[in-house]
Amino acid sequence: MESELKDLNSKPAKPVADDGSGKPAHDDASGKDDRPLLKPDPAPQVSSEELQELEKKCAAYVRRDAYGTMGRGELTVKEKVLLGLALVTLVPIRVVLAMTILVIYYLICRICTLFSVPNRDEEQEDYAHMGGWRRAVIVQCGRSLSRLMLFILGFYWINETYRIPSDAQPKPTTDCKDESEEEGTERPGAIISNHVSYLDILYHMSSSFPSFVAKRSVAKLPLVGLISKCLGCVYVQRESKSSDFKGVSGVVTERVKEAHQSNSAPPMMLFPEGTTTNGDFLLPFKTGAFLAKAPVLPVILRYPYERFSPAWDSISGVRHVIFLFCQFVNHIEVTRLPVYYPSQQEKDDPKLYATNVRRLMASEGKMTQSDIGLAEKRVYHAALNGNNSRPSVLHQKDD
């Protein structure tokens, strides 16, 4: 649960993509993988024809809002004036209020965890299973303050749609089970969502306050580190590919099973695409979220826009934050599908399970299924960088 911005012209960025299984998104890496999203050296110039062809292939990462490619499009005089006014009025207010909320929640987490020993499992550490009034305060305040944060950023209302289960959807068998067992069976082990922006995290925190998969260094960050432990994040060392990833995958699988079986355990929130898109496409799902063979809750996020798109696809992190803060009203639409219960065939084949859930989400969300992934995203970003004479800072953000 982090965003990492680096000046790619000074030193390469480390990949942070994760599929929810504890494995890096680039499986062909060995040893230390520090490939940048964009090449640190000036990329060769790309012709307009080549760029257009690349955009057709990498349509999932192409920005089509009024701010243009990489947020560097030509703006009208009116838009420039509005941006200028927002920069000196709206942005400072939002920055101060957002930081205030972050500090307040950190203090709440600090007070609630005083004299409490965190759960430790090898290099994992969290307060997710802390019970009583402390856990209740952390969860309720976290959900409320996350929603308040979205409100401050211009998401004044959230349009949520709940789909009714169809008769074709398989249901769990309840023969010879009491009421408590039936309730446990009904509970999903993980929430599966498409990945459009870092704002996805705020929404899911306000909705269900789940646990995320995060880079291990997040636990050491000021303010955010303690909050991530209270969320129950599963930490993964993404800088190198080692046997550690197998251990993290096992932790995620156990967390999903535990959430499925116990109402007191926090659900796992997983983004199986492994990277962000512009929201109109759905990338192939990694299987890490489906290894536990537990039911999952599919959630589809959309960010309708008129001028600036909140999607974090091919725009620098700094520009994205500035333009987002400058836009007075932002929109988010959420479609919550029924809990998906895997068949025995899907339980035996996690890849089939992932494919079927992806197909359902694409159909219900009216998204186009795309076969590209992080590798194509790197190529597209590198081409954009080579086609722009000014140095740029692009990102790779995964949760």
N, C-alpha and C positions, 0 to 999 in steps of 0.2 A: 504494500500500500504506500507507494511513493512515486514521486516524479523526480527525474534527475536531469538537469540541464547542464550541458557542458559546451564550452567553446571548442568546436571540433577543429578549428584551425590552430589550436595551441596544443591540445593533447586529446587522444582518442577517448571516447566514452565507453563505459562497460555496459554490456547488454543486460537488461533487466527483465526481459520477457519471461513469463512463467505461464504454464498451462494449468496450474492448480494441482499438479502431481508432484511438484518439487523438482521437476526437471527443466532445464533451460529450453527455450523455444528452438534454439539452433542445436540440433542433435549431432551435427557433424563436427562440432568443436571438440578439441582435445587439449588437455592442459589448461592454460589460462587463456580465456577467450576475451580479448579486449578490443575486438573489432568495432570501429565507430559506425554509427548509423550512416554518416556521410564520410567520404574520404577526407582525411585531414589535408592532403595535398590538393591543389586546384584541379578539379576534374575537367576533362576536355569539353570544349563547347559542344552543345547538342543542338542540332538543327531543329527548326520548328516542326518539320515533318516527323523526325524521329521522336520528338517529345509528344506529338499528337498520337503517334502509334503506341508509345509507352503509356500514355494516359488511358487509352482504350484497354490495355492489358491490366493496368493498375487502377481501374476505375474506383475501387473501394477506398482509395486514399486521396482521390482528387477533390479539392475544395471547389465549390460552385456558388459561394456566397458573393455578396457585393464587394468584399475586400480582396477577392482574387487569389491567385496562386500564392501560397506562402504568406498571405495577408499583406501582399505588397502591391495590390492592384491600384489603379488610378482612381482616386475618389473625387466626387464633385465638390465644388466650393461649399455647398450647404453641409455636406457630410463632414468636411474638414472643420467647419465652424462648430458643429455639434460635438465633434470629438474634442475640440479644444475646450469647450465649455464643460464637458463632462470630466476632462482631466483635472481641471482646477476646482471643481465642485463635488461631483458625485464620487470620483475615485478616492480622494482622501477620506471621505466619510466612510465609504465601504471598507477601506483598508483598516481604519481605526476600529470600526465595529467588528470586523472579522478577527482581528488580532485580540480584541477584548474577549470575544467568545472563546477563542482558543485558550487564552490564559485562564479564564474562569473554569473551563472544563478540566484543564490540567490541575488546577487547585482542588477541584472536586475529587478527581481521581487520586490525587496525593493524599487528601484527608481520608478517603475511604480505604486506602491501602496501608495506612499507618498501622504498625504493629502486626501486619499480615505477612505471612510467608508465601511467596508466589509458588505456583506449581512449576516444578523443574523436571524436565525429561531430556537428559543429555544437554544439548545447547539450546533447548526450547525453554522459554520462561513466560508465564502468563498468569493473569488473575481471573481468567474467564470462568473458572469453576468455583470462585469464591461465592459463598451463599449468604443468606440473611439480608438484612437491610442494606448492607454495603453494596452488594451486587445489584439490588433493586434501584438504589440511588444512581449508581454508575450507568445502568441501562436506561432508566427513564430520563435522566439528565442528558445522556448522550443522544438519545433519539430526539428530544426536544430541541437541544442546541444545534444539532445537525440540520433540523428543519428550519430553525431560525437563521442559520448560516445561509441556507439556500434562499430564504426570503431576502436577506440582505443583498445577495448577488442578483436579485431581480426575478427569482422564481417565486412569484407571489402566490401562485396556485399550481397545483399538480393534478393533471387530469389522469385518473386511474380507472382502468377498465378491468373487470374480473370476468373471465370466460367461464361459462358453465361446463362442467364435464359432459362429454358425449357418451352415449351408450357403448360406443366402440372402444373407449379407453378401458384397458384391463384394470380391474379392481383387486385389491388384496383379498385372499381367502380368509374368512373369519370363523371357519368351522372349529368348534372345540376351543374357543378362546373367550376369555372374559372381557369385560368392558375396558379395563386398563390396557390389556394387550392389544385390543383393537385400536385404541387411541394411539398407542405407540407405533402400530403399523401404518396408520394414516399419516404420521409425521414424516416430512421429507428430510433426508439427511443433508442435502445441499441445495443451495439456490444457484441456478444457472442463468447467467445473464449475458447478453451481447455487450460488447465493450466499445463505447463511443468516446468517453471523456473521463477525466479524473473526477468530474462531478458525479459520475455513477456511484462512487464510494459514498459521497454525502447522502445521496438518495437512499441507498441501501442501509446506511447507518440510521437514518431517520425512520425507515420502514420496519426493519427487523433486527438491527444491531447485530450483524453476524460477525464471524471471524473471517479474516482474509489471509492470503498467502503474501508475505512481504519479504523484502531483502533483509538479511540479518542486521545490517548496519542501521536499519530504521529503529531498532530497539535502543540505540545509543543516541538518537537525535534528541535535542532539547525539546521539551513539551510533548512532541509527537511520540517519542519513545515510550513514555509511560502510558499514553492513551492507547497505543498499539498493543501493549501488554494487557490492558483492561479489555480490549476487544478480543483478546485471545488469538492474536495473529500467529500463524505458523511461519517461522523464519527459515529462509533458505539462503545458502551461500551461493550466489549465482556467478561469482567471478571465475570459478573453476569447475570443471566437470569431474566429479570423483564419486566414491561410494556414498558420500554424504547425501546425494540426491535420492538414492534408494531409501535411505532412512527417512528423509522428509516425505517422500511419497507414502511411506508406511504410516507416518504421523497423520497426514491428510486423510488417508483411507480410514484410519481408526477414528479420527474426529468425525468423519461423515457417518460412520456406523453408530458412534455414540450419540450424535445428534438425532439420528433416526430412531434410536431406542429409548432415549431419555428426554423428557420435556425440560429438564433443568440444564441440559447441555446446549450451548449456543450453536446455531446452524453454521455451516461453512458456506462462504460466498466465493464462487469461482467463476472466472472469465475464461472459458475453454478455448476462445479464439487465440489467446496469447498476445494480442496487440489491439490497438484501437483502430477503428475505421471511421468513415464519414457517416455511418449510420444507415446507409441504404443497402449495404451488403452484409452477408454473414459468411465469415471465413470458416474453413474446416475446423472442427472441434478436436482438441487433444483429448485423450482418453482418461487422463488423471482423475477427473471429477466423477468417473463412472466405474472405477475399479472396485468400489465398496459394494456394488450391486444393490444399492439402496435407492428408494424413490427420490426424485429430484423435483424442484419447483422451478419451472422455466419462467423467466421474467424478461420482457422485451422493453427496451428504452428507446425513445425517440426525442429529438430536440428540434421541434419546428422553429423556423426562423424566417425573417424577412430580410434583414441586412447581414448580421454576423452569425455564423454557425458556431454553436458551442462545441461541436465535434473537434477532437484533437487528433488530426490526421497528418497534414503536411504543413504545419505552421509552427513557428518557434514558440516555446513556452512563454517567453516574456510578452511577445505580441498577443498571444492568446489571452493571457490574464488581463492585459491592458484593455483590449477590445471588449472582453467579457464584462469588466468592471465599468466600461463606458456605456454599455448598452443598458438602458433603463429597465426594459422588460425582457426577460428570457422565459422560454417555455420548455416544459418537459411533459411528455406523454408516456404513461406506463401501462403496459398490458400484462396482466398476471394470468398465466394459464393455469389450468388445473394441475394438481400434482401428477407427475408422470410415473406410473408404476411399470418397471421393466418386466417383460416376459422372461420365461426361463431361458429362451434362446439369447435374449439380450444380456441376461446375467452372465451367460457363458461366454459372450463375445462383447467386451466393452466397446470395441470399435463400432459394432453394429448398434449398440445402445447409443453411443454418441451421435452417430449418423442419423438415427431416427429422431432423436430429440432436436437436432439441428434442422432437419427437414420440417418438423412440426413448427418450430419457431420461425423459420423463414416463411412458411405458408401463412401463419397467423399474423406475422408482422409485416407481411407484404415486402419482404426483403429478397434480394437476389443472392443466390448462393454462388460464391466465388471460390475458385480452387487455389488462389494465390495465398501467400503467407508473408512472413517476416522478410524472407530473402528478397522478394519482389519489392517490398516496401523500402528496403535499403537501396536497391537499384534506382527506384523512382526518386527518392530523396537525393541520391547522389547526382542524378540527372538534373534535378532542379537546382542544385547547388552549382553545377557546372554551367548551367544556362543563365546564372545570375552573377554579374561581375562583383557584386558586393559580398563580403563575407557574411555568413548567416549562422544562426544557432538553431539547429533543429533538435528534436528530442526523440527518445524512445521511451514511452511510458507504459508500463504494465503493472498489474496488481497481483 
